[in-house]
Amino acid sequence: MDGSKVAQTWIFRGLCDLYFAFVCNDAFGWTFEDYERFAEISGLEKFLKALLLFHRHHEYGSLGEAQAREMLNKMAKNLGHDFDAMLQNAATHGANVARTLTMEFDGYKGSDLVKALKAGYMETRYPVPKPISDAFPIPGAPGFAHDPLSSSGFTKFIYALCNECIFALSAHVAFSDVIKQLGALYAARESFQRFNNLFWEHRCKALLAQVVGRLP
């Protein structure tokens, strides 16, 4: 099985997750915030796995279709939801994770938002004994705290890491078909262009424009 096809498939599914979260927020505001945030976290997970699975193509590339699918499923499951490990591994494959962790996203440092990312994987789905907001108390305001999972900075952080994955993969993988496939599903929606405007970093837009003319 071709590693490029694997990366394209995982990136496509990740983009669908991120666009779902965008549409949900666009239509309902914060009403379904937990679902939006989980979709964003799930989207990033797929972007990271796209990068990591591509760089292990030598493990499944020579296998038949059925065997390769079984191998990929096992590899993806073994990666689990360990974002620390996946981010560290992604950094060895060209994703500038260190830069993103030092950046500020609406008042939150990227390294702090990694903590929210890891906590949010569970907190957006289940009641938890200690929400991540407890780690962000407001100075001088006992009993009050910032909630990074409710911040627009969290979304921007997710987008930045996803763009890092795309940029790292772009040296090896073409994404024109992915963009066209996504456009075929969603380009008729007014929100789709706004999602593209917010999601794609200029460097990734420039890369994709070379092969598809422009983003949908």
N, C-alpha and C positions, 0 to 999 in steps of 0.2 A: 504494500500500500504506500502511496506517495505521501511523504511528510507534508508537502505543501497543501494537499487536500485536507489533511487532518487539521492543520492550523487554520485553514479557511473555514472549515466546518465549526470549529470551536469559537472562532472570532464572530462568525455569523450569529451563533446562538447567544453569545455574550452581548452583541449589539441589540438583539431582540429584547433581552432582559433590560438593558439600559433604556431603550426606547419605551418599553412598557412603563418603567418607573417615571419617565418624563411625562408620558401621556396621563398617567394616574395623577400626578401632581398638577398637571395642566388643567385637568377636568375637575378634580375634587379638592385641590389644595392639600391641606395636611390631614384630611379625613382618614386616609388610608396610609398614613406615614410609615407604619411598620412594614407594610407590603412593598412600598416604594423602596425603602432602605434595603430590605432583604433582596429585592431584585437587583439593586445596584451592587450589593456585595456579591451576589451570585454571578453577575455580569463580569466583575473584576476577576473572580475565581476562574471563569472560563477563559478570559484573556491570558491570565498567567499560565493556565494549563495549555493553551494554544502554543505559547512560546516554549514551555518546557517539553511538551510532547514532540514538538517539531524537532528539537535538538536531540531527541532520542530515536530518531527515525531509523538509525542503524539496527535497532532492536526489533523492529517490525516490518521494515521496508522490503525484505525478501520473502515475507510470509504470504500465503494465500489470503484472500479476502476474509474468509471466516476466521482463520487463525489470527490475522492481524487485528480484527475487531475485538476478539477475546483478549489479546495481549494489551491493546489500548485501554480497554475497559479496566483491566487489572491495574495497569499503570496509573490511570486517572484515580482509581479508588485508593491506591497506595499513597498518592500525593495528599489525599484527604483534604482537610480544610485548614492545614497548618500554614497560615499566611506568612509567619516569620520565615519558615523554611522556603516557601515558594518565592517570596520576595528576594531572599538571599540568593537563591538559585537563579532567578531571573536576572539579577545583577551580573552574574557571571556570563550571561548570554547577551549582553549589550544594552539592557534596560538600565537607565541611569536612576536607579531607585534612591541612591544616596542624595542626589540633588532634590528629588521630590520630597524626601523626608525633612530637608532643611527649609523648604519653602513655607510660606504662610498662606493659609486659605481662610479668608474671612475671620482672622483673629486666632486661628488654631494652627499650630505648627504641625507639619506633616507627620513627624514622629509621634505626636500625641494622637493624631487621627488613626494611626496604625492600631493603637490600643482600642479606639472606638470601633474600628473595623473588626477586630478579633472578638470583642465583646458583643458587637452588634449581630454577629452570626447567630448567636443564641437569643439575645435579648429581643430581636425583632420577631421571633417566633414563639417564645415561651415566657411565662412569668419568671423572673430571676430574683434571687434574694438581695442582690446588690447591683443596681444599675450603674452603667459606666458614668453617668452624670455625678455620682458620688465622688468621683475622682477629680471633678472640676468645680469645687466650691467657689462661690463668689465672695471675695475678701470683704469683710465688714458686714456681711449679710448672712448671719447664721440661719441655717435651714434652707438656704437658696443655693442653687448650683446652675452652671451652664450645662447644656446637653448637646454634646457634639453631634449626636445622631440626628438632631433636629436642625442642624446648621446647614445652610447652603454651601458652606465650606467643605462639608463632608462629600457632597456630590462633586464639587470641583476637584477634590483630592482623588476620588475614584476615577474621574475622567482623565486626570493627569497621569495616573499609573497605567490606565488602559492605553493612552497614547504612547507611553513609553514602550509598551509591548508591541504595538503596531509598528513603531519606528524601528525597533530592534529586529522585528521580523521582516520588514520591508527590504532588507538587504538580500533576502532569500526567497520571499514569497510575494506573489502578485495578488492584490486584493480587488482588482477591477470587477471580477465576477461576483464577489461578495457584495460590493456596493450596488451593482446592478440588480442582484437578487433582492436586496433590502429595498431598493427603490421600487421594484415591481410590486412589492407588498404594501408599501407605505407612502410612496411619493405623492399619492393623491390627497393625503392628509395635510392640512395646513400646518400642523404641529411638527411635521417631519423636517421641514426646512429649518425651523427654529431649533430643533434638536441638533441637526447637523452644524448649525452656526455655533452652538454652545459647546458641543462635544469635541469637535476636531480642532487640534492645535494647528497653527499655521503651517508648521513643517510637515505635518501629515497630510493636510489639505494639498500642499504643493506636490507631494509625492503622488497622491491619488489623481490629481488633476492631469498629470503626465499621461495617465493611462485611460482615464474616463472622460477627460475634457473638463469636467466639473463635478462636484458632488451633487446628487439629486436635490 
